[in-house]
Amino acid sequence: MNEFKRTAQSPRIAYAEKGQGETVIFLHGIGGNRRNWDGELRHFGRTCRAVAMDFRGYGDSDAIEDGFEFTDFVSDVTRVLDAMGVRKAHVVGLSMGGLVAQALYSRVPERVMSLSLVACRAADEPMLPPVRREAFIRERLEPLRMGGSEALAVSLAPKLLGSTASPEARDQVMDSLRKVRPEAYFKIMEARMRVAPMLDPGTVRVPTLVVGSDEDQVAPLEQMRALAAAIQGARLKEIRGAGHLINLEKPQEFQLALENFLAGLKGR
């Protein structure tokens, strides 16, 4: 699924789409790109208009310019929706993408039909605690400074994957991390560490699915349970035997959970 389009405005944002019907847009994590969602585009493109995008600085989108702020990613999402002529969409975000999804809802809630928040932090506490923050920065940036994207992939992939991840999942994660642009990653990480609280989960008023996994070292299952409990009426799906990149490690379970959630919204 490497056919894509770009928005007209600068920075141009690359996106791929498949199918017709209600729009479901997929948002990737800090070490990802739109290709992480190829399986979801194939699956959901049968019944929906499934869309995956590269945030600026990733994949086939334009570079990040000076003065970048984390919430600029929200503009990337609305730019794609505008280019497609879509007024509102079901928004699925994993890790950093889950934080962007919450930021999108906080700024333009009228464009969000539902939220699916996967392996992410709550937007009222977007910053890691100080001890975890320093470790997070160190494990992400030191390999990149020393050996570029290849070193990042070798160092980080084992920490992102669960103990039973398939060779295919490992290859996908390694490929994704190898495509990280170091100059963009440094700017994004710097902006990510400045993010202020953006959204009280208790104020979310759209149907919400929260997905966590028991071997996730980045967004522990307890964190996802707390997020689901904070959102009125949220549905929690716990997937066993997966690490952080749940959709790549347990694609069938993840897709079924999202499919059931979306099916339950028909006619609402």
Buried (B, 14 or more C-beta within 10 A) or exposed (E): BEEBBBBEEEBBBBBBBBBEEBBBBBBBBBBBBBBBBBBBBBBBBEBBBBBBBBBBBBBBBBEBEEEBEBBBBBBBBBBBBBBBEBEBBBBBBBBBBBBBBBBBBBBBBEBBBBBBBBBBBBBBEBBBEEEEEEEBBEEBBEBBEEEEBBBBBBBBBEEBBBEEBEEEBBEBBBBBBBBBBEEBBBBBBEBBBEBEEBBEBEEBEBBBBBBBBEBBEBBBBEBBBBBBEBBEEBBBBBBEBBBBBBBBBBBEBBBBBBBEBBEEBEEE
